[in-house]
Amino acid sequence: MRRMIHQLLFAGATVAGFSLALMGNGSAISLYAKEKVPAVSPDDPTLRLYQVLDSTRGGKLADFYVLADVYKDPKTDQEFQRVLRVEYNKDAAFGKLRVYVRNVAKLTPAQLKTYTAQQVYEFGETDSEKFTKTDAGPFGKTGDLYFRAGENMPLATMPITEEMKKTYEMLVTQFLLPALEKK
């Protein structure tokens, strides 16, 4: 029994000594590998969007609405218009940027003059998609989420495909950035 206690004490002292040796100049060295975070291109749309929002809006944006593209539904051959609602909070640990998408029937020129983007968004009633970004960089990084609603189903997480990455980039570069830089 005494011999076992001495062996445990010796093992503990060895571990403690090894730990002190690793600390070197007083700062602990991590024994865990860190994920290498690649540098984000200065041309990255999300980085540019974050910079615009940080410099012009104090790092916060609540309920910003913008009309986006018109597209044709391949199933029905009917034209729809995307309407976006954007929220941003640079202090949020997760989901700093949220882009909600609603689809409405293509608007006539008279409707475009009569209604605000917020009113058109509210006509849509339910969100069809939602993009959530935490860090700058291409859509699809760790922490990014994509939600899509199905027929008579609420938004649910979906895999981030190349098509969704392209859609996100298009919405940011062609509609969000120009609208925010204009105001």
PALUMSE-293256 format. One record per residue: residue number from 1; z, x, y of N, C-alpha, C in turn. Coordinates in nm, 3 decimals. Atoms other than C-alpha are relative to their C-alpha. Layout:
BEGIN
<r NUM, <Z, X, Y>, <Z, X, Y>, <Z, X, Y>>
...
//
This chain:
BEGIN
<r 1, <0.000, 0.082, -0.118>, <0.000, 0.000, 0.000>, <0.000, 0.087, 0.126>>
<r 2, <-0.004, -0.089, -0.115>, <0.089, 0.282, 0.241>, <-0.132, 0.072, 0.019>>
<r 3, <0.127, -0.072, -0.006>, <-0.228, 0.461, 0.154>, <-0.108, -0.090, 0.064>>
<r 4, <0.098, 0.094, -0.056>, <-0.433, 0.149, 0.241>, <0.023, -0.016, 0.150>>
<r 5, <-0.032, 0.012, -0.143>, <-0.254, 0.116, 0.576>, <-0.050, 0.123, 0.074>>
<r 6, <0.047, -0.123, -0.064>, <-0.330, 0.482, 0.657>, <-0.152, 0.002, 0.009>>
<r 7, <0.146, 0.002, -0.002>, <-0.695, 0.433, 0.564>, <-0.051, -0.098, 0.108>>
<r 8, <0.039, 0.096, -0.103>, <-0.719, 0.125, 0.788>, <0.023, 0.056, 0.140>>
<r 9, <-0.029, -0.061, -0.129>, <-0.553, 0.310, 1.076>, <-0.102, 0.109, 0.033>>
<r 10, <0.097, -0.107, -0.020>, <-0.788, 0.607, 1.029>, <-0.137, -0.060, 0.035>>
<r 11, <0.128, 0.066, -0.027>, <-1.092, 0.374, 1.021>, <-0.001, -0.059, 0.141>>
<r 12, <-0.011, 0.057, -0.135>, <-0.972, 0.197, 1.336>, <-0.008, 0.107, 0.107>>
<r 13, <0.003, -0.110, -0.096>, <-0.914, 0.526, 1.516>, <-0.141, 0.059, 0.010>>
<r 14, <0.137, -0.053, 0.000>, <-1.261, 0.645, 1.414>, <-0.092, -0.090, 0.081>>
<r 15, <0.082, 0.096, -0.074>, <-1.424, 0.329, 1.547>, <0.032, 0.008, 0.149>>
<r 16, <-0.040, -0.008, -0.140>, <-1.224, 0.354, 1.871>, <-0.053, 0.129, 0.063>>
<r 17, <0.050, -0.127, -0.051>, <-1.320, 0.720, 1.913>, <-0.151, -0.005, 0.019>>
<r 18, <0.146, 0.013, -0.010>, <-1.686, 0.643, 1.848>, <-0.036, -0.086, 0.122>>
<r 19, <0.026, 0.088, -0.115>, <-1.673, 0.362, 2.105>, <0.022, 0.073, 0.131>>
<r 20, <-0.027, -0.077, -0.121>, <-1.518, 0.590, 2.367>, <-0.109, 0.103, 0.025>>
<r 21, <0.106, -0.100, -0.014>, <-1.783, 0.854, 2.300>, <-0.128, -0.065, 0.054>>
<r 22, <0.118, 0.069, -0.048>, <-2.057, 0.598, 2.361>, <0.011, -0.039, 0.147>>
<r 23, <-0.020, 0.042, -0.139>, <-1.904, 0.496, 2.693>, <-0.035, 0.111, 0.097>>
<r 24, <0.043, -0.114, -0.082>, <-1.975, 0.844, 2.832>, <0.066, 0.003, 0.135>>
<r 25, <-0.049, -0.011, -0.136>, <-1.934, 0.826, 3.208>, <0.080, -0.122, 0.046>>
<r 26, <-0.082, 0.115, -0.035>, <-1.723, 0.511, 3.197>, <-0.075, -0.132, -0.006>>
<r 27, <0.074, 0.125, 0.013>, <-2.003, 0.259, 3.162>, <-0.047, -0.015, -0.144>>
<r 28, <0.032, 0.024, 0.141>, <-2.058, 0.105, 2.822>, <-0.151, -0.001, -0.021>>
<r 29, <0.140, 0.001, 0.038>, <-2.393, 0.159, 2.654>, <-0.019, -0.114, -0.099>>
<r 30, <0.024, 0.113, 0.088>, <-2.532, -0.154, 2.495>, <-0.063, 0.048, -0.130>>
<r 31, <0.056, -0.033, 0.130>, <-2.598, -0.121, 2.124>, <-0.107, -0.100, -0.041>>
<r 32, <0.099, 0.101, 0.030>, <-2.826, -0.424, 2.135>, <-0.131, 0.032, 0.072>>
<r 33, <0.131, -0.022, -0.062>, <-3.197, -0.393, 2.203>, <-0.024, -0.109, 0.103>>
<r 34, <0.032, 0.097, -0.104>, <-3.304, -0.559, 2.523>, <-0.146, -0.036, -0.009>>
<r 35, <0.138, 0.045, -0.002>, <-3.616, -0.767, 2.543>, <-0.066, 0.062, 0.123>>
<r 36, <0.073, -0.057, -0.113>, <-3.868, -0.582, 2.758>, <-0.073, -0.113, 0.071>>
<r 37, <0.063, 0.104, -0.080>, <-3.973, -0.813, 3.036>, <-0.120, 0.063, 0.071>>
<r 38, <0.117, -0.058, -0.065>, <-4.330, -0.737, 3.137>, <-0.002, -0.037, 0.149>>
<r 39, <0.011, 0.025, -0.143>, <-4.397, -0.709, 3.507>, <-0.092, -0.119, 0.023>>
<r 40, <0.080, 0.118, -0.032>, <-4.536, -1.025, 3.661>, <-0.103, 0.041, 0.105>>
<r 41, <0.108, -0.031, -0.093>, <-4.871, -0.990, 3.835>, <0.026, -0.066, 0.135>>
<r 42, <-0.018, 0.063, -0.132>, <-4.856, -1.049, 4.212>, <-0.095, -0.118, 0.020>>
<r 43, <0.094, 0.113, -0.009>, <-5.148, -1.290, 4.158>, <0.042, -0.118, -0.087>>
<r 44, <-0.046, 0.108, 0.088>, <-4.947, -1.504, 3.914>, <0.024, -0.126, 0.083>>
<r 45, <-0.015, 0.124, -0.078>, <-4.966, -1.867, 4.034>, <0.146, -0.043, 0.018>>
<r 46, <-0.140, 0.043, -0.012>, <-4.599, -1.940, 3.959>, <0.075, 0.090, 0.097>>
<r 47, <-0.065, -0.093, -0.094>, <-4.483, -1.627, 4.143>, <-0.040, -0.034, 0.143>>
<r 48, <0.046, 0.036, -0.135>, <-4.697, -1.723, 4.443>, <0.065, -0.131, 0.046>>
<r 49, <-0.063, 0.128, -0.033>, <-4.558, -2.078, 4.430>, <0.147, 0.021, 0.036>>
<r 50, <-0.140, -0.029, -0.029>, <-4.199, -1.949, 4.414>, <0.015, 0.067, 0.136>>
<r 51, <-0.008, -0.070, -0.128>, <-4.264, -1.717, 4.710>, <-0.022, -0.096, 0.117>>
<r 52, <0.026, 0.098, -0.106>, <-4.410, -1.999, 4.920>, <0.121, -0.090, 0.018>>
<r 53, <-0.115, 0.090, -0.008>, <-4.119, -2.229, 4.837>, <0.125, 0.070, 0.052>>
<r 54, <-0.116, -0.074, -0.049>, <-3.859, -1.960, 4.900>, <-0.011, 0.030, 0.149>>
<r 55, <0.016, -0.039, -0.140>, <-4.006, -1.856, 5.235>, <-0.013, -0.119, 0.095>>
<r 56, <0.024, 0.113, -0.092>, <-4.102, -2.197, 5.376>, <0.096, -0.117, -0.020>>
<r 57, <-0.085, 0.116, 0.029>, <-3.857, -2.437, 5.212>, <0.142, 0.039, -0.038>>
<r 58, <-0.136, -0.043, 0.029>, <-3.543, -2.230, 5.167>, <0.035, -0.001, -0.148>>
<r 59, <-0.025, -0.005, 0.144>, <-3.583, -2.218, 4.789>, <0.031, -0.133, -0.064>>
<r 60, <-0.026, 0.132, 0.056>, <-3.550, -2.593, 4.742>, <-0.113, -0.095, 0.040>>
<r 61, <0.102, 0.102, -0.026>, <-3.802, -2.874, 4.714>, <0.035, -0.120, -0.087>>
<r 62, <-0.033, 0.122, 0.075>, <-3.719, -3.230, 4.617>, <-0.108, -0.104, 0.024>>
<r 63, <0.094, 0.112, -0.007>, <-3.970, -3.501, 4.540>, <-0.118, 0.025, 0.095>>
<r 64, <0.124, -0.028, -0.072>, <-4.289, -3.347, 4.678>, <-0.113, -0.061, -0.082>>
<r 65, <0.107, 0.072, 0.070>, <-4.594, -3.559, 4.590>, <-0.136, 0.051, 0.046>>
<r 66, <0.136, -0.041, -0.035>, <-4.958, -3.458, 4.576>, <-0.099, -0.063, -0.099>>
<r 67, <0.108, 0.052, 0.085>, <-5.278, -3.616, 4.446>, <-0.072, 0.119, -0.060>>
<r 68, <0.068, -0.110, 0.069>, <-5.452, -3.397, 4.190>, <-0.139, -0.044, -0.043>>
<r 69, <0.138, 0.018, 0.044>, <-5.776, -3.407, 3.993>, <-0.029, -0.138, -0.058>>
<r 70, <0.052, 0.119, 0.067>, <-5.985, -3.695, 3.866>, <-0.062, 0.048, -0.130>>
<r 71, <0.054, -0.039, 0.130>, <-6.070, -3.676, 3.497>, <-0.044, -0.125, -0.076>>
<r 72, <0.052, 0.110, 0.081>, <-6.249, -3.890, 3.241>, <0.071, 0.000, -0.136>>
<r 73, <-0.062, 0.015, 0.131>, <-6.063, -4.022, 2.936>, <-0.111, -0.006, -0.105>>
<r 74, <0.108, -0.002, 0.098>, <-6.285, -3.929, 2.639>, <-0.001, -0.121, -0.092>>
<r 75, <-0.006, 0.116, 0.090>, <-6.167, -4.231, 2.438>, <-0.061, -0.125, 0.063>>
<r 76, <0.042, 0.123, -0.066>, <-6.240, -4.499, 2.696>, <-0.112, 0.021, 0.102>>
<r 77, <0.100, -0.035, -0.100>, <-6.480, -4.318, 2.932>, <0.041, -0.050, 0.140>>
<r 78, <-0.053, 0.047, -0.128>, <-6.258, -4.448, 3.217>, <0.050, 0.120, 0.080>>
<r 79, <-0.045, -0.110, -0.085>, <-6.175, -4.223, 3.515>, <0.143, -0.026, 0.047>>
<r 80, <-0.139, 0.004, -0.044>, <-5.814, -4.146, 3.602>, <0.027, 0.111, 0.099>>
<r 81, <-0.042, -0.103, -0.095>, <-5.643, -3.951, 3.877>, <0.143, 0.041, -0.032>>
<r 82, <-0.136, -0.051, 0.019>, <-5.342, -3.727, 3.825>, <0.071, 0.001, 0.135>>
<r 83, <-0.086, -0.005, -0.117>, <-5.058, -3.757, 4.073>, <0.123, 0.080, -0.041>>
<r 84, <-0.109, -0.092, 0.036>, <-4.786, -3.489, 4.080>, <0.122, -0.024, 0.086>>
<r 85, <-0.128, -0.005, -0.072>, <-4.420, -3.493, 4.175>, <0.063, 0.133, -0.038>>
<r 86, <-0.051, -0.135, 0.023>, <-4.265, -3.149, 4.214>, <0.142, 0.012, 0.051>>
<r 87, <-0.137, -0.034, -0.040>, <-3.903, -3.036, 4.225>, <0.019, 0.148, -0.025>>
<r 88, <-0.025, -0.144, 0.014>, <-3.787, -2.676, 4.276>, <0.138, 0.032, 0.055>>
<r 89, <-0.129, -0.049, -0.046>, <-3.449, -2.510, 4.304>, <0.015, 0.143, -0.049>>
<r 90, <-0.003, -0.141, 0.042>, <-3.441, -2.130, 4.305>, <0.135, 0.040, -0.058>>
<r 91, <-0.133, -0.034, 0.050>, <-3.067, -2.131, 4.225>, <0.027, -0.055, -0.140>>
<r 92, <-0.019, 0.056, 0.135>, <-3.109, -2.323, 3.899>, <-0.016, 0.110, -0.104>>
<r 93, <0.009, -0.102, 0.106>, <-3.046, -2.109, 3.593>, <-0.114, -0.031, -0.096>>
<r 94, <0.106, 0.042, 0.092>, <-3.292, -2.309, 3.386>, <-0.083, -0.110, 0.066>>
<r 95, <0.086, 0.104, -0.055>, <-3.588, -2.521, 3.486>, <-0.005, -0.001, 0.151>>
<r 96, <0.007, -0.008, -0.145>, <-3.627, -2.399, 3.843>, <-0.109, -0.090, 0.056>>
<r 97, <0.115, 0.078, -0.044>, <-3.963, -2.572, 3.871>, <-0.029, -0.110, -0.101>>
<r 98, <0.037, 0.112, 0.086>, <-4.044, -2.917, 3.736>, <-0.118, -0.072, 0.064>>
<r 99, <0.121, 0.069, -0.047>, <-4.389, -3.073, 3.769>, <-0.020, -0.122, -0.089>>
<r 100, <0.019, 0.126, 0.072>, <-4.413, -3.439, 3.668>, <-0.141, -0.050, 0.029>>
<r 101, <0.138, 0.047, -0.014>, <-4.759, -3.588, 3.608>, <-0.007, -0.147, -0.038>>
<r 102, <0.031, 0.140, 0.032>, <-4.859, -3.953, 3.625>, <-0.150, -0.020, 0.017>>
<r 103, <0.142, 0.030, -0.006>, <-5.204, -4.097, 3.574>, <-0.020, -0.142, 0.049>>
<r 104, <0.036, 0.133, -0.051>, <-5.352, -4.386, 3.768>, <-0.152, -0.012, -0.004>>
<r 105, <0.144, 0.020, -0.007>, <-5.698, -4.540, 3.776>, <-0.052, 0.071, 0.124>>
<r 106, <0.060, -0.072, -0.112>, <-5.933, -4.346, 4.003>, <0.008, -0.086, 0.126>>
<r 107, <-0.018, 0.071, -0.126>, <-5.861, -4.441, 4.363>, <-0.131, -0.011, 0.076>>
<r 108, <0.117, 0.018, -0.087>, <-6.124, -4.581, 4.595>, <0.026, 0.073, 0.131>>
<r 109, <-0.021, -0.064, -0.131>, <-6.180, -4.418, 4.935>, <0.096, -0.080, 0.090>>
<r 110, <-0.091, 0.083, -0.081>, <-6.000, -4.712, 5.100>, <0.144, 0.017, -0.046>>
<r 111, <-0.136, -0.019, 0.052>, <-5.699, -4.669, 4.871>, <0.054, 0.138, 0.038>>
<r 112, <-0.042, -0.135, -0.038>, <-5.690, -4.296, 4.945>, <0.049, 0.005, 0.144>>
<r 113, <-0.041, 0.004, -0.141>, <-5.660, -4.378, 5.318>, <0.125, -0.085, 0.019>>
<r 114, <-0.108, 0.098, -0.018>, <-5.409, -4.661, 5.269>, <0.134, 0.048, -0.055>>
<r 115, <-0.124, -0.031, 0.070>, <-5.152, -4.518, 5.028>, <0.035, 0.149, 0.006>>
<r 116, <-0.046, -0.139, 0.006>, <-4.943, -4.202, 5.033>, <0.002, 0.045, -0.146>>
<r 117, <-0.007, -0.053, 0.136>, <-4.925, -3.975, 4.730>, <0.124, -0.054, -0.072>>
<r 118, <-0.122, 0.054, 0.062>, <-4.568, -4.098, 4.669>, <-0.023, -0.144, -0.046>>
<r 119, <0.027, 0.139, 0.039>, <-4.682, -4.462, 4.666>, <-0.090, -0.006, -0.123>>
<r 120, <0.091, -0.003, 0.116>, <-4.964, -4.380, 4.424>, <0.077, 0.044, -0.124>>
<r 121, <-0.081, -0.046, 0.113>, <-4.718, -4.191, 4.203>, <0.084, -0.115, -0.055>>
<r 122, <-0.084, 0.112, 0.043>, <-4.489, -4.495, 4.194>, <-0.082, -0.111, -0.066>>
<r 123, <0.086, 0.097, 0.068>, <-4.785, -4.718, 4.097>, <-0.016, 0.037, -0.147>>
<r 124, <0.019, -0.048, 0.138>, <-4.814, -4.505, 3.783>, <0.110, -0.041, -0.096>>
<r 125, <-0.115, 0.050, 0.076>, <-4.473, -4.630, 3.660>, <0.067, 0.101, -0.092>>
<r 126, <-0.064, -0.094, 0.092>, <-4.416, -4.366, 3.389>, <-0.073, 0.134, 0.000>>
<r 127, <0.058, -0.133, 0.006>, <-4.470, -3.993, 3.357>, <-0.075, 0.018, -0.131>>
<r 128, <0.077, -0.028, 0.121>, <-4.737, -3.882, 3.112>, <0.022, 0.143, -0.048>>
<r 129, <-0.024, -0.141, 0.034>, <-4.656, -3.509, 3.123>, <0.107, 0.055, 0.092>>
<r 130, <-0.096, -0.071, -0.083>, <-4.391, -3.273, 3.252>, <-0.005, 0.147, -0.040>>
<r 131, <-0.002, -0.144, 0.020>, <-4.406, -2.896, 3.293>, <0.129, 0.053, 0.060>>
<r 132, <-0.124, -0.059, -0.050>, <-4.078, -2.705, 3.327>, <-0.011, 0.151, -0.010>>
<r 133, <0.008, -0.146, -0.007>, <-4.076, -2.339, 3.437>, <0.133, 0.054, 0.049>>
<r 134, <-0.121, -0.067, -0.047>, <-3.782, -2.107, 3.476>, <-0.036, 0.125, 0.077>>
<r 135, <0.033, -0.127, -0.063>, <-3.926, -1.766, 3.555>, <-0.148, 0.006, 0.034>>
<r 136, <0.140, -0.023, -0.035>, <-4.246, -1.649, 3.719>, <-0.072, 0.060, -0.121>>
<r 137, <0.080, -0.050, 0.111>, <-4.526, -1.553, 3.486>, <-0.081, -0.113, -0.057>>
<r 138, <0.085, 0.105, 0.055>, <-4.782, -1.740, 3.282>, <0.080, -0.108, -0.072>>
<r 139, <-0.068, 0.110, 0.067>, <-4.685, -2.081, 3.147>, <-0.001, 0.025, -0.151>>
<r 140, <-0.012, -0.021, 0.144>, <-4.558, -2.055, 2.790>, <0.100, 0.108, -0.034>>
<r 141, <-0.102, -0.102, 0.025>, <-4.294, -1.784, 2.834>, <0.127, -0.066, -0.053>>
<r 142, <-0.130, 0.049, 0.045>, <-3.946, -1.817, 2.688>, <0.066, -0.078, 0.113>>
<r 143, <-0.066, 0.084, -0.100>, <-3.766, -2.097, 2.872>, <-0.091, -0.106, 0.059>>
<r 144, <0.094, 0.100, -0.050>, <-4.082, -2.290, 2.961>, <-0.007, -0.115, -0.099>>
<r 145, <0.010, 0.118, 0.086>, <-4.112, -2.643, 2.829>, <-0.115, -0.088, 0.046>>
<r 146, <0.106, 0.097, -0.029>, <-4.396, -2.892, 2.806>, <0.037, -0.130, -0.071>>
<r 147, <-0.029, 0.133, 0.054>, <-4.336, -3.264, 2.758>, <-0.124, -0.086, 0.016>>
<r 148, <0.114, 0.093, -0.008>, <-4.594, -3.531, 2.684>, <0.046, -0.134, -0.056>>
<r 149, <-0.030, 0.135, 0.048>, <-4.564, -3.907, 2.644>, <-0.114, -0.045, -0.091>>
<r 150, <0.100, 0.059, 0.089>, <-4.741, -4.083, 2.361>, <-0.018, -0.146, 0.033>>
<r 151, <0.018, 0.144, -0.022>, <-4.863, -4.438, 2.344>, <0.131, -0.072, -0.026>>
<r 152, <-0.126, 0.074, 0.008>, <-4.556, -4.654, 2.411>, <0.118, 0.088, -0.040>>
<r 153, <-0.109, -0.093, 0.033>, <-4.338, -4.343, 2.365>, <0.037, 0.077, 0.127>>
<r 154, <-0.041, -0.077, -0.119>, <-4.130, -4.158, 2.628>, <-0.041, 0.148, -0.014>>
<r 155, <0.029, -0.142, 0.003>, <-4.176, -3.792, 2.717>, <0.076, 0.068, -0.113>>
<r 156, <-0.062, -0.077, 0.108>, <-4.104, -3.557, 2.426>, <-0.057, 0.142, 0.003>>
<r 157, <0.047, -0.138, 0.000>, <-4.130, -3.180, 2.390>, <-0.116, 0.016, -0.095>>
<r 158, <0.121, -0.027, 0.077>, <-4.462, -3.056, 2.261>, <-0.024, 0.150, 0.001>>
<r 159, <0.035, -0.142, -0.002>, <-4.595, -2.714, 2.167>, <-0.087, 0.031, 0.122>>
<r 160, <0.080, -0.043, -0.114>, <-4.745, -2.521, 2.456>, <-0.127, 0.065, -0.053>>
<r 161, <0.128, -0.049, 0.049>, <-5.112, -2.476, 2.374>, <-0.075, 0.070, 0.113>>
<r 162, <0.084, -0.064, -0.102>, <-5.381, -2.277, 2.556>, <-0.050, -0.104, 0.100>>
<r 163, <0.047, 0.106, -0.088>, <-5.510, -2.606, 2.696>, <0.107, -0.038, 0.102>>
<r 164, <-0.109, 0.036, -0.092>, <-5.168, -2.688, 2.845>, <0.025, 0.112, 0.102>>
<r 165, <-0.015, -0.114, -0.092>, <-5.143, -2.338, 2.994>, <-0.105, -0.006, 0.109>>
<r 166, <0.109, 0.009, -0.097>, <-5.482, -2.385, 3.162>, <0.022, -0.118, 0.095>>
<r 167, <-0.027, 0.116, -0.084>, <-5.384, -2.731, 3.287>, <0.107, 0.032, 0.103>>
<r 168, <-0.108, -0.038, -0.092>, <-5.060, -2.597, 3.439>, <-0.055, 0.090, 0.111>>
<r 169, <0.053, -0.094, -0.099>, <-5.242, -2.309, 3.610>, <-0.093, -0.071, 0.098>>
<r 170, <0.091, 0.074, -0.086>, <-5.510, -2.544, 3.744>, <0.077, -0.088, 0.100>>
<r 171, <-0.078, 0.086, -0.089>, <-5.253, -2.788, 3.885>, <0.069, 0.081, 0.110>>
<r 172, <-0.069, -0.083, -0.099>, <-5.063, -2.507, 4.058>, <-0.099, 0.061, 0.099>>
<r 173, <0.091, -0.073, -0.089>, <-5.361, -2.312, 4.196>, <-0.089, -0.092, 0.084>>
<r 174, <0.094, 0.085, -0.072>, <-5.589, -2.600, 4.294>, <0.065, -0.112, 0.082>>
<r 175, <-0.059, 0.114, -0.069>, <-5.340, -2.862, 4.412>, <0.136, 0.030, 0.064>>
<r 176, <-0.133, -0.024, -0.056>, <-4.978, -2.750, 4.458>, <0.000, 0.105, 0.110>>
<r 177, <0.000, -0.106, -0.100>, <-5.030, -2.420, 4.637>, <-0.075, -0.040, 0.128>>
<r 178, <0.068, 0.040, -0.125>, <-5.295, -2.553, 4.880>, <0.078, -0.105, 0.078>>
<r 179, <-0.074, 0.106, -0.070>, <-5.084, -2.861, 4.961>, <0.124, 0.056, 0.068>>
<r 180, <-0.122, -0.057, -0.058>, <-4.768, -2.657, 5.021>, <-0.030, 0.101, 0.110>>
<r 181, <0.036, -0.098, -0.103>, <-4.942, -2.385, 5.220>, <-0.053, -0.068, 0.125>>
<r 182, <0.055, 0.076, -0.111>, <-5.105, -2.650, 5.440>, <0.109, -0.059, 0.088>>
<r 183, <-0.107, 0.069, -0.076>, <-4.778, -2.818, 5.542>, <0.086, 0.095, 0.077>>
//
